[in-house]
């Protein structure tokens, strides 16, 4: 389960939309389907975290000004490498070799009876450190369901977009939704009963020189399979410009090529 569960990680990095933007987290949801809610009793089975578990993904990034899109292809291997203490809490370490085509990173999660909590990443960003930890999944998983992950205002954006020597301030809201179950096909195979999760993070970036705030959104759709975890995600990040019509857009896809469960003892 790579960075995708974070604030899902770092596209539009040129404008400092960092891992906090991804963090699979932040999600806000499309209207939920009209169906009777049902619970997945063994919810933790969709998020395996035993040491030695390994996922091999292939990915594609499309990015640039809205009028000019550059396509790049990459691979990423995610693996559970161990545990560590963070502020007195024991977290599980997921190491990714190239999440979203942004180079190596470690991300930290804690899974317990009530769900999964994201504790940040290394290398992290000042923005991300201001919003972690936050919950990314609730157990038992209810289909359909939705909850707000965070709603934070007046954070330090960590970047001086208007070049006046002062970092901008940003308001951020993150929501996650379980949409339903559906079939998904990736290089590793076809899975008829994957759990589909949708997330959105929205950002309002307030320029220190005043004027209209810049708007950023990060919407991620991810599919999880029992016993395997994340098999695919598609993420779209957009950042409007406060001074011109051309904004920035990034689309990232990763699909599972190979899954290796943790060794049994």
C-alpha positions as CSV (number, residue, x, y, z in Angstrom):
1,X,0.0,0.0,0.0
2,X,2.2,2.7,-1.2
3,X,2.0,6.4,-0.5
4,X,-1.5,6.2,-2.0
5,X,-3.0,6.1,1.5
6,X,-1.2,9.1,2.5
7,X,-2.2,12.4,1.4
8,X,-1.9,9.6,-1.3
9,X,2.3,12.1,-2.3
10,X,3.7,14.7,-4.5
11,X,2.6,15.9,-7.9
12,X,2.5,19.5,-8.8
13,X,5.6,19.6,-6.6
14,X,6.8,22.5,-8.6
15,X,4.1,24.5,-6.9
16,X,4.6,22.8,-3.5
17,X,1.5,20.6,-3.7
18,X,3.3,18.0,-1.7
19,X,2.7,14.7,-0.2
20,X,0.0,16.2,1.9
21,X,-1.9,16.7,-1.3
22,X,-1.8,13.1,-2.0
23,X,-2.0,11.4,1.0
24,X,-4.6,9.0,-0.2
25,X,-5.9,10.8,1.7
26,X,-7.6,13.6,1.5
27,X,-10.7,12.5,-0.4
28,X,-14.2,14.0,-0.9
29,X,-16.8,12.1,-2.4
30,X,-19.1,11.9,-5.3
31,X,-22.7,11.3,-4.3
32,X,-23.0,7.8,-2.8
33,X,-25.0,5.3,-4.6
34,X,-28.5,4.6,-3.3
35,X,-28.0,1.2,-1.7
36,X,-28.4,-0.3,1.7
37,X,-25.1,0.1,3.7
38,X,-23.3,-3.2,4.4
39,X,-20.2,-3.9,6.5
40,X,-17.1,-5.8,5.6
41,X,-16.4,-7.8,8.7
42,X,-12.8,-8.7,7.9
43,X,-11.9,-5.2,6.8
44,X,-8.2,-5.4,7.9
45,X,-7.7,-8.1,5.3
46,X,-7.9,-5.4,2.6
47,X,-4.8,-3.7,4.1
48,X,-2.1,-6.3,4.7
49,X,0.8,-4.9,6.7
50,X,2.9,-7.9,7.7
51,X,6.7,-7.4,7.4
52,X,8.0,-8.8,4.1
53,X,4.8,-8.1,2.1
54,X,5.7,-6.6,-1.3
55,X,3.9,-5.0,-4.2
56,X,5.4,-4.2,-7.7
57,X,3.6,-1.5,-9.6
58,X,3.8,0.1,-13.0
59,X,2.8,3.7,-13.4
60,X,2.2,6.6,-15.6
61,X,2.4,10.4,-14.9
62,X,0.8,13.0,-17.2
63,X,1.6,16.6,-16.1
64,X,2.0,20.1,-17.3
65,X,0.0,23.2,-18.0
66,X,-3.5,22.2,-19.0
67,X,-2.7,22.9,-22.7
68,X,0.5,20.8,-22.7
69,X,0.7,17.4,-21.2
70,X,4.0,15.4,-20.8
71,X,3.6,11.6,-20.3
72,X,6.2,9.7,-18.2
73,X,6.3,6.0,-17.3
74,X,7.8,4.5,-14.2
75,X,7.9,1.5,-11.8
76,X,7.5,1.5,-8.1
77,X,8.0,-1.3,-5.5
78,X,6.3,-1.0,-2.2
79,X,7.2,-3.2,0.8
80,X,6.6,-3.5,4.5
81,X,10.1,-3.2,6.0
82,X,9.5,-3.0,9.8
83,X,8.1,-0.9,12.6
84,X,9.4,2.2,14.5
85,X,8.3,4.5,17.3
86,X,6.9,7.9,16.4
87,X,6.0,10.2,19.3
88,X,5.5,7.1,21.5
89,X,3.3,5.3,19.0
90,X,4.5,2.1,17.2
91,X,3.9,2.5,13.4
92,X,4.4,0.2,10.4
93,X,7.0,1.3,7.8
94,X,6.1,1.1,4.1
95,X,9.1,1.7,1.8
96,X,8.4,2.8,-1.7
97,X,11.2,3.0,-4.3
98,X,9.5,5.5,-6.6
99,X,5.9,6.5,-5.7
100,X,4.3,8.7,-8.3
101,X,7.7,8.9,-9.9
102,X,9.1,11.1,-7.1
103,X,11.9,8.9,-5.8
104,X,12.3,6.8,-2.6
105,X,10.2,7.4,0.5
106,X,9.1,5.8,3.7
107,X,5.5,6.2,4.9
108,X,4.1,5.4,8.4
109,X,0.8,3.8,9.3
110,X,-0.9,2.3,12.3
111,X,-3.6,-0.3,11.9
112,X,-5.8,-1.2,14.8
113,X,-9.3,-2.4,15.6
114,X,-10.9,1.0,14.5
115,X,-9.0,1.5,11.2
116,X,-5.8,2.9,9.8
117,X,-4.1,6.1,10.7
118,X,-1.5,7.8,8.6
119,X,1.5,9.3,10.5
120,X,3.4,11.0,7.7
121,X,6.4,10.2,5.5
122,X,10.1,10.6,5.2
123,X,11.2,12.7,3.5
124,X,8.1,14.6,4.6
125,X,7.2,18.2,4.1
126,X,6.4,21.1,6.5
127,X,2.8,21.2,5.2
128,X,2.3,17.5,5.7
129,X,3.7,17.7,9.3
130,X,0.9,20.2,10.2
131,X,-1.9,17.8,9.4
132,X,-0.7,14.3,10.5
133,X,-1.7,12.0,12.1
134,X,-5.2,11.5,10.6
135,X,-7.4,8.5,9.9
136,X,-7.6,7.2,6.4
137,X,-9.8,4.1,6.8
138,X,-12.4,3.2,9.4
139,X,-13.1,-0.4,10.4
140,X,-15.4,-2.1,9.9
141,X,-15.5,-0.8,6.3
142,X,-19.1,0.3,5.5
143,X,-20.2,0.3,1.9
144,X,-21.2,3.0,1.1
145,X,-19.8,5.5,3.7
146,X,-17.9,8.8,4.0
147,X,-16.1,10.7,6.7
148,X,-14.0,13.9,7.0
149,X,-10.3,13.3,7.7
150,X,-9.4,16.9,8.5
151,X,-10.4,20.5,8.2
152,X,-7.5,22.8,8.9
153,X,-7.2,26.6,8.3
154,X,-4.4,29.1,8.1
155,X,-1.5,26.6,7.7
156,X,1.9,27.5,6.4
157,X,1.9,26.4,2.7
158,X,5.7,26.2,2.8
159,X,6.1,28.1,-0.5
160,X,6.2,31.7,-1.7
161,X,4.0,31.6,-4.8
162,X,3.8,35.4,-5.3
163,X,7.5,35.9,-4.6
164,X,7.2,38.6,-2.0
165,X,9.4,36.9,0.6
166,X,6.4,35.5,2.7
167,X,5.1,32.0,2.5
168,X,1.4,31.7,1.6
169,X,-1.3,30.4,4.0
170,X,-3.5,27.6,3.1
171,X,-6.9,26.0,4.2
172,X,-7.2,22.3,3.7
173,X,-10.1,19.8,3.9
174,X,-9.8,16.1,3.4
175,X,-12.6,13.6,3.0
176,X,-12.6,9.8,2.2
177,X,-15.5,7.7,0.9
178,X,-16.1,4.1,0.3
179,X,-18.0,4.0,-3.0
180,X,-18.8,0.3,-3.5
181,X,-17.4,-2.9,-4.9
182,X,-16.6,-3.6,-8.5
183,X,-14.3,-5.6,-10.8
184,X,-10.9,-4.2,-11.6
185,X,-8.3,-5.5,-14.1
186,X,-4.6,-4.8,-13.7
187,X,-1.4,-6.5,-15.1
188,X,-1.5,-8.9,-12.0
189,X,-5.0,-10.1,-12.9
190,X,-8.7,-9.5,-12.7
191,X,-10.4,-9.1,-9.3
192,X,-14.2,-9.2,-9.4
193,X,-14.9,-7.8,-5.9
194,X,-12.5,-5.0,-5.2
195,X,-13.4,-2.3,-2.7
196,X,-13.5,1.1,-4.5
197,X,-12.4,4.1,-2.3
198,X,-12.6,7.7,-3.5
199,X,-10.8,10.6,-1.8
200,X,-10.6,14.3,-2.2
201,X,-8.4,17.0,-0.7
202,X,-9.2,20.6,-1.4
203,X,-6.9,23.6,-0.8
204,X,-7.5,27.3,-0.8
205,X,-4.1,29.1,-1.0
206,X,-4.2,32.7,0.3
207,X,-1.6,34.9,-1.3
208,X,0.2,37.2,1.1
209,X,-0.2,40.0,-1.4
210,X,-3.9,39.6,-1.4
211,X,-6.2,38.9,-4.4
212,X,-8.1,35.8,-5.4
213,X,-6.9,32.6,-3.6
214,X,-5.4,29.9,-5.7
215,X,-7.3,26.6,-5.6
216,X,-5.9,23.1,-5.5
217,X,-7.7,19.8,-5.6
218,X,-6.4,16.2,-5.3
219,X,-8.9,13.5,-6.1
220,X,-7.9,9.9,-5.9
221,X,-9.7,6.7,-6.7
222,X,-8.2,3.4,-5.4
223,X,-9.2,-0.2,-5.5
224,X,-8.3,-2.7,-2.7
225,X,-8.5,-6.5,-2.9
226,X,-8.9,-8.8,0.1
227,X,-5.6,-10.3,1.1
228,X,-3.6,-8.2,-1.4
229,X,-4.3,-4.5,-0.5
230,X,-4.0,-1.8,-3.1
231,X,-4.1,-3.0,-6.7
232,X,-4.7,0.2,-8.5
233,X,-5.1,3.9,-8.0
234,X,-5.8,6.9,-10.2
235,X,-5.1,10.4,-8.9
236,X,-5.8,13.8,-10.5
237,X,-4.3,16.9,-9.1
238,X,-5.2,20.4,-10.3
239,X,-3.9,23.8,-9.3
240,X,-5.5,26.9,-10.6
241,X,-3.5,30.1,-11.2
242,X,-4.5,33.2,-9.5
243,X,-3.0,35.5,-12.2
244,X,-3.5,33.6,-15.5
245,X,-5.9,31.2,-17.1
246,X,-3.4,28.3,-17.4
247,X,-3.4,26.1,-14.3
248,X,-1.4,23.0,-13.7
249,X,-2.7,19.4,-13.9
250,X,-1.2,16.1,-12.9
251,X,-2.6,12.6,-13.4
252,X,-1.0,9.6,-11.8
253,X,-1.9,5.9,-12.2
254,X,-0.2,2.9,-10.6
255,X,-1.3,-0.7,-11.3
256,X,-0.2,-3.9,-9.6
257,X,2.1,-6.1,-11.6
258,X,3.1,-8.6,-8.9
259,X,2.2,-9.3,-5.3
260,X,4.4,-11.2,-2.9
261,X,2.8,-12.0,0.5
262,X,4.8,-11.9,3.7
263,X,6.7,-15.2,4.3
264,X,5.0,-17.6,6.7
265,X,6.9,-19.0,9.7
